[in-house]
């Protein structure tokens, strides 16, 4: 913007000098009155030119604003669609970046950093034009970012950083600087850093980069400020959706899936298995003597046993396996694509590893013990309720044998 104002002033001075020169020339060739008339006509033409030029600039600026706001709206709609369907494979960070780069004039690259509340550092979540696998190894404190170093105390608005290659990186450790270089992070001339602010706190930073000098102006920073404020609202909504989805999918105490969500996953796998005719198993588990532990030590002790059991079970799960809590002390496991004989081998190994292990509770060694029953498909059934009943019957048979020391 400053460049444009200076440019217009220079044009004014230049045309003024030309007008004075032309006036003197006219005076030598024609009468004084005619020379003034011709000079006035030239000034009138120049004024019309300048007004038209300024109007065109204003129209271009308004067009940029309109295009940007339209793109912002489309971005928000696309993000909302992703949140609505909760497709965790969709990369909304890259969607945000591409949208901003698309409408910021002279922008060709960018990155999105998000605050990790556990570490207090900003981590790369997406990038365009850089090697993401290298950049994701790098994290920053707020004080180490372009935003902080150039904001001069006003951290709520976008700032422009010029001459990136010579920027002071003394606060960064050498490995981080090396990773940034390897990823191409300094192969640019200029950047705009826009804060993502929620409840007065910076939770993310949107960086838009250019390989040109003097690439960005105040219109760009204003547009990106509007964009960042809208994205902040969208991401806050996402956090609320994530929390709601987490509560609907996961048991708060153990982190295992809830029964309803497990049944949805099971039905989806059952349909898939009908096409591939693959074997799978349903295992029902019951934590032994939980009531005794609750009665003797309190429910906090019982909760700790449940958490300990869940943690130990998960260590034996493959990525394809599903583990859920379906009752107070009852859990269920879905082992996909596994031979029936291997199910018994796997569960025997898990039982030997976990059973009779202990956890500490206020100086007391609490024993973790469990019983289980196995039902396999298609051998036993292909219906969830039937498989569950078979597994339940076999679990209680196992429990009786365990109590009577009749296990092999």
N, C-alpha and C positions, 0 to 999 in steps of 0.2 A: 504493500500500500504506500509506504514512504517513497519507494522507487517511482511509483506512478505519479505521485504529487510532484516530486523533483523533476520528472520528465516533462510534465505539463508546464511547470515554471520555465524550464529551459526552452521549450517551444515558444512560450510567450515572449521571453527575452529575445530569442532569435528572430521571431517575426517582427518584433518591435524595431530591432536594428535594421532589418530589411526595409520596413516601412519608412524609417527615417532616411535611409539611403535612397529609396525610390523617390521620396519627396524632393530631395536635393536634385536628383536627376531630372524629375519633371520640371523643376523650376528653371533649369537651364534650357529645356526644350519647349516648354509651353508657358502660358501665363501663370501667375501666382494663384489666381482663383481656380483655374483648371487643375493645377497640381494638387491643391488642397482637396478638390472634389475627387480626384483619382485616388488620393491617399485615403480619404474617407471610405470610398468604395472598397478598397483593399482591406481596411480595418473591419468593415462590415462583413466582407466575405470571410475574413479570418475568424471573427466572432461566431459566425454561423458554423464554420468548420469546428471550432472548439466546443460549441454547444452540442453539435452532433456527435463529436468524439466522446465527450463526457457522457452523453446519453447512451451511446453504444457500450461504454465501459460499465455503466450502471446496469444496462440490460444483460450484459455478460455475467456480471456479478449476481444479479437476481436469478439468471438461468442456472448458474452454479449452485446457488442456494436451493432452488427448486429441485434440481436433479439430485442433490445430496439428500434433501429431506425425503424425496421419493425412495431413494435407495435405502435410507435409514428405516423407513416404514416397511419396505420389502424385507429387509434384514430381520426386523423385529417379528414380522409375520412368520418368516421361515424358522426363526428360533423358537417361537411359540409353538409351531407345528412339531418341531423336534421334541420340545418339552411335553407336549400333549401326548405323543405316542411313546415317549420315554425310550427312544432307541439309543442305547448307550454307545453304539458304534458311530453315531453321527458326530462329527467334529464341529461343534458350534463356534469354537474359538477361531478356527480357520475361516469359517463362514463370516464371522465378524471382521477379520482381517481383510479378506478379499473384498468385502463390501466397502470398507474405508479406502483401500488402495484404489478401487475402481473409480471413485469420484473425487479423490484429492489429486489435484493437478500436479503432474510430475512425480507422483509417488509410484515406486516400482517394487518396493520390498516392505517388510514389516514384521513385527513380532508382538506377541501378547504374553504378558507376565501376570501371574496371580500370586497373591500373598498366601503363604502357608502359615496358618495360625499357630501351628505347633512349633515351627522354627523361627517365625518372625521374619522370614526371608521371601523375596519375590522369585518365583520359579517360572521358567518358560513353559507355556502350555501349547503354543503353536507358533509357527513362523512361516513366512512366504519369502522365498528367495535365499534362504539360508539352510545349512545342514542341521536339521532339528535334533538328530541323535547326538550331535556334538554339543549343541547349545543347551540341551536339557541337563547336561552335567554341571551347568553354571547356575548360581543363584546370587542374589544381591540383597543387601540391606537397603532400606530406602535411601540412606545417605550415600550409597554408592551408585545410584542411578542418575541418568541424564536429567530426569525430572527434578530431582532434589538440587543438583548442582547448579541448574540454570534458572530455577524458579524464583530465587531471591526472596524466599519466605512465603510466596503465594503458590502453595502446592495444590490448589484446587482447580487450576486452569492449565491448558496445554502450553508447552514452551518449545521454542525452536533451538536446536543445538546445531551450530555450524562447525565446519572443519573437524569432522568426526575423527579422522586419523590422528590428529594431534591432541585429542582430548586427554585430559589427565586421568590415568588409570592407576595411580600410585596406591590407592586404597585397596585395589583388587590383588588377590594372591596371584603369583606367576602362572599357576596351572589354569586359573580361570581366564587370564589374559590369553594364554596359548590356545585354549579351547575356542575363545571368541574369534581369534585370528583364523584358526583352522576352519571355522564355520563360515568365514567370509563376513564376520560382523563389523569389520572396519573398512569394507570395500564400498563405502558410501561417502557422500559429501555432507549431507544434511539430514536431520531427523526432527520430527515433531513427536513429543512425548505427552500423551494425554492421560491424566489420572482417572481411574474408575473409583468414584467415591460413593460409599454407602454409610449413612448415619454419621457423617463427618469424618470417616476413616477411609484412607486409600487402601482398597482391596485388590487393585489391579492396575496395570499400566499398559496402554496401547501405544506402540511405537510405529510410526509411519516414516519410511525412509526414501531418500532420493539420491541418485548418483550425480545430480547437478548441483552447482553452487547457486545460492540465492533462489532456491526452488520454491520455497513456501512463503506465504504472506499472511497478513492478519485475517484475511477471509478464511484461509485454510485453518488457522487456529480456532476461529469462531465456529466453523463448521464441525471441526473435530470435537470441540467442547460440547456442542449440542449432541453429537453422535455418542460421545462417552457417557453423557448424562442419561441418555435413553438406554444404553447398554447396561448401565449400573442398575437401573430399575428392572430390566429383563433378567439379569443375573441374580438379583435379589429374589425375584419370583421363582427362578430355578432352584435356589437354595431351599425355599419353602416347599416346592414340589418334591425335591430330593428327600427332604425330611419326612414328608407325608408318605412317599413311596417306601422309604426305609421302614417306617413304622408299620406299613401294610405288608411288607415282605419279610421282615426279620423280627425274631424274638429279641426284645430289648435286653434281656438278661444274658442269654447265651450267644447271641449273634447268629444262631441257626435260623433257617427259614421258618415262617409260620406254616401251620397246617394247610390253610387255604391256598397259599401260593405254591406250596409243595405239590398239592393235588393238581394244580394247573400245569406245572412242569411235568408231572408224571403223565398226565393225559396227552400232552404234546409229544412226549417221548413214545408213549404207547402207539400213537398213530404212525409215527415215523418207523417204529419197529415192525409194524404190520407190513410195510413196504419192503424193508430190508430183511425181515425175518431174523433179526438179531436177538440174542438171548440177553436177559437182564434179570436182576434180583431185587426183591424188596426185603429189607431186614428191619425188624421191629426190635428196639432196645428198651430196656427198663432198668433204671438205676436202683440197685438193691438197698433196702433198709433206709430209704430217705426219711420216712416217717420217724424212725428211731432217732436219727440224727437231729431232726427238727425238734423232737420232744426233749432230747437231752441237752442240746446246745443252742437251740433257737433256729429260726428260719434263715437268719443270715448265714449260719453254718451250712444249712441245706443248700442255699443259693450258691455258696462257694463250691460245694461238691458238684453241683450241676454245671457250673462254669468250668471247673477242672475237667470233668468228664467230656464236655463239648470240645474243649481245647485239645485234649488228647486224641479224641476221635478224628478231628479235622486234620491232624498231622498224618493220618493214614489215608486220607481221601485223595483221589486223583482229581484233576480239573474237571473231568466229565461227571464225577459223582455228585450226588445231591444229599445234603444232610439237613434234617428239619426236626423241630420240636413240635409234637402233636398233642401233648398233655403235660401235666405237672412234672412227672418224672419219666415220661415216655418220649422216645425219639425214633425217627425212621430214617433209613438210608436207602437211596436208589443207586445201585451199581449198574451202570450202563455197559452194554457190549462186553459181557464177561461170561465165560464158560461156567456152567453150574458147579462143576467140581472145584474150580478156582475160587468160587464164592466161599465155600466152606474152608478152604485153605486160608483165604484172606481173613475171614472173621475169626478163625482160630488163632491166627497170629496177632490180631488186634486184641483179642481177649487176653492172651498170655501177656501182652505188653502192658495193658491197662489195669486188669483186674488185680485187686488187693494193693494197688499203689496208694500212696497217702499224700495228703496236702495238709499244711499247717493252718490251724485256726485258733488264734489266741493261745498258742502253746499246746494245743491238742492235735494229735495226728489223726486226721479223719480219713477213713478208708474209702476208696472209690471202688465200687463193685457193681457189675451189671450182668444182666441176662439178655439173651437175644434169641430170635427165631427167624429162620430164613424161608422165603417162598420165592420160587424162580418161575420165570415165564420164558417159553410157553409151556413148560412141563407141568406146573401146578395150575396155572390159569393165565388168562390175559385180561382179566377184569380186576380193577383196583380193589374193590371191596372184598372180593374173594381172596385175593392175594394177601390182603391185610388180615383177614380172619385166619388164614392158614399160618401166617407168620406169628400171629398172636397166640394161637394154640401151641405152636412149637416153642414159642418163647416161655410159656408157662410150664411146659414140659421140661425145658432146659432149667428153669428156676427151681423146680422141684428136685431135679437131679443134683443141682448145685447145693441146695440146702442139705440134701442127704448124702453129699459127698460121693455121688454116683457118676460124676463126669469122667470120661475116658482120660 
